[in-house]
Every structure is written in structure tokens, then in C-alpha cells.
Amino acid sequence: MLQNFKDRLDEFSKYLIVYRGLGKVTVDNYRQCLKSMVKSIVSIDPTHKQIQDYILEMNRKKYSYNHIINTSLAIERYAEFTNNPIKLGRPKKPKRIINNTLSEAEIAVIIAMSNNIREKAIVSVLSYSGIRSLELCNLKVKDVNFIDNCLFINQGKGSKDRIAYISSDCLRIINEYLQEYKREKEDYLFTTLQNNNQYNGMALRKLIRKLVCKSKIKKRVYPHLFRHSLAVNMLNRGANLLTIKNQLGHQYIDTVMIYLNSSIIRTKLEYQFYAPSYT
């Protein structure tokens, strides 16, 4: 069964790419969701009853909202692919609060813990731009605009191109890095030390863990947290939601509202500014 399912998954992946226009990250995610389901129900051709029971079990075990949604989407696409279509419901999206983002001081300490200009450049780009891990790994030298202080994000999430701005300090660090690590315009901006391959998410997570350990910061820090932290730190400095939306590359401004709801400092400052005086 395992070999048959692997072959089926490979054909399913082709279907998603060709007929659904989905990207590699989404396809890989769907594959993983289906592997978990097949392992649980021991069938590569699940009935509607088996699918129903599997989703109910996920809810009973209180799986995360995103995991249930992604699994439901994967199952629907797979059922469509196998000519056994099914439409699953969607749980109500919980109100999200982002906790324990990194302050400007904490990010400055993490950057300062870098062992060399390469590490400093990687963390600085992540911190100042707020781009996603995969977007950072896909950056090429030609994507850095030294005149307009920005990065060109080629085929970011949702296969959309966009511009992400960076500070002059970040640009200076990139320039210093490129002086030491020579690159051609078509080369990836960051590569692994071994074999000089394209940088990857695993290497980035390992670097962040190492620097956070050295910094003695007692928080759970991961690459995507720098994206959240940029949004909250910009908000606390007075940036409007539209600016943050465009910087992060979100499609809808509603998505950025989570940062407004999560920013206790911004709420406090605005209250103190606008609060009426009764004395």
C-alpha cells in the first residue's frame, strides 16, 4: 500500500501544480496532511465516513485551527483528484493575539551576537525587512536595490512579486557582507557554508537558535517571529496599518489587525494621548 500511495501522491502533486496552480510549499504541506490521514485510517481511498471520523478526531484532540483547515483543504483536493468529491466545513477562526515579540533592544542584542558579517547580514535582512524565511532564502544579489533601499521579492507567498524596504544600516551591512563574500548578480545572496548551496530554512533556524542562546533571551524565538516583531515595533513607532500591510506583503489590511490587537504599548500610548481630562 505504501508504494501505491507514494505513486498516488506524486500524481496528486502534479495535479495540484498543473491544474490548481499551487506552489511547492502548499503542495508539500498537503502531502504531509494526507500522509497523516492515511497512516491513521490505513486506506489510500478513504470513504466519506472515514474522512468525517478523522476530522472529528482532530477536533476532539483540539488540533490547531490552521492544522484542521490545511488538512480539510488537502482532503478536499485529494477527494476531487480521486473522483470522490467532498465538501468539509470550516471551524470558526479564533481571534489571534501575538505574544512575546522581540523588542528593538532584544533584536539589537541578537544581531550583536553574530560571529561574522555573514551571520550579521542574514539576521539583519530578516529583522529589518520582515520577509518570510523562504523569501530570504530565495533572494539573489540582483534583488538588492542599493539606490532605493529595498529588496525585490520574486514570487513570494501566493506567487506574488513585491517590494520590501530595508534601512540604510541594513543596506550597509549587506554591502559589507558582499565585499567579503563575493557574489555575481545572478547568485543567491546567501548560501550554505558547506557546498555553497542555496540557503535554507533549516540553516536559518539553526542560526537563530544559536544567536538567541548566546544572547540569553528567555523567549521562544524562531525566524517568523522577526516578521511579527517588525510589525509590532513599527506600529509602536507610529506606522499606519497600510504601511505595515505593504511592507509584509499581506493582501488584506484585516490580516494586519492582529498586530494592532496585540500591541499593548501602542494601546497604552494612544490612550494616554487621547484620554480626556476630567480635572
JOWO-V449820 format. One record per backbone hydrogen bond with DSSP energy under -1.0 kcal/mol. CO is the residue of the C=O (numbers start at 1). NH is the residue of the N-H. If there is no record, write none. Layout:
co-><CO & CO>
nh-><NH & NH>
This chain:
co-><1 & 2 & 3 & 4 & 5 & 6 & 7 & 8 & 9 & 10 & 11 & 12 & 13 & 14 & 15 & 16 & 23 & 24 & 25 & 26 & 27 & 28 & 29 & 30 & 31 & 32 & 33 & 34 & 35 & 36 & 37 & 38 & 47 & 48 & 49 & 50 & 51 & 52 & 53 & 54 & 55 & 56 & 57 & 58 & 59 & 64 & 65 & 66 & 67 & 68 & 69 & 70 & 71 & 72 & 73 & 74 & 75 & 76 & 77 & 78 & 79 & 80 & 103 & 104 & 105 & 106 & 107 & 108 & 109 & 111 & 116 & 117 & 118 & 119 & 120 & 121 & 122 & 123 & 124 & 125 & 126 & 132 & 133 & 134 & 136 & 139 & 140 & 141 & 143 & 145 & 149 & 150 & 151 & 153 & 156 & 160 & 162 & 164 & 167 & 168 & 169 & 170 & 171 & 172 & 173 & 174 & 175 & 176 & 177 & 184 & 185 & 187 & 190 & 197 & 200 & 201 & 202 & 203 & 204 & 205 & 206 & 207 & 208 & 209 & 210 & 211 & 212 & 217 & 222 & 223 & 224 & 225 & 226 & 227 & 228 & 229 & 230 & 231 & 232 & 234 & 235 & 240 & 241 & 242 & 243 & 244 & 245 & 245 & 256 & 257 & 258 & 259 & 262 & 263 & 264 & 265 & 266 & 267 & 268 & 269 & 270 & 271>
nh-><5 & 6 & 7 & 8 & 9 & 10 & 11 & 12 & 13 & 14 & 15 & 16 & 17 & 18 & 19 & 22 & 27 & 28 & 29 & 30 & 31 & 32 & 33 & 34 & 35 & 36 & 37 & 38 & 39 & 40 & 41 & 42 & 51 & 52 & 53 & 54 & 55 & 56 & 57 & 58 & 59 & 60 & 61 & 63 & 62 & 68 & 69 & 70 & 71 & 72 & 73 & 74 & 75 & 76 & 77 & 78 & 79 & 80 & 81 & 82 & 84 & 83 & 107 & 108 & 109 & 110 & 111 & 112 & 113 & 114 & 120 & 121 & 122 & 123 & 124 & 125 & 126 & 127 & 128 & 129 & 130 & 136 & 137 & 138 & 139 & 189 & 143 & 144 & 152 & 150 & 166 & 145 & 164 & 162 & 159 & 156 & 153 & 151 & 171 & 172 & 173 & 174 & 175 & 176 & 177 & 178 & 179 & 180 & 181 & 187 & 142 & 141 & 199 & 192 & 204 & 205 & 206 & 207 & 208 & 209 & 210 & 211 & 212 & 213 & 214 & 215 & 217 & 219 & 225 & 226 & 228 & 229 & 230 & 231 & 232 & 233 & 234 & 235 & 236 & 239 & 238 & 244 & 245 & 246 & 247 & 248 & 249 & 250 & 259 & 261 & 262 & 263 & 264 & 267 & 268 & 269 & 270 & 271 & 272 & 273 & 274 & 275>
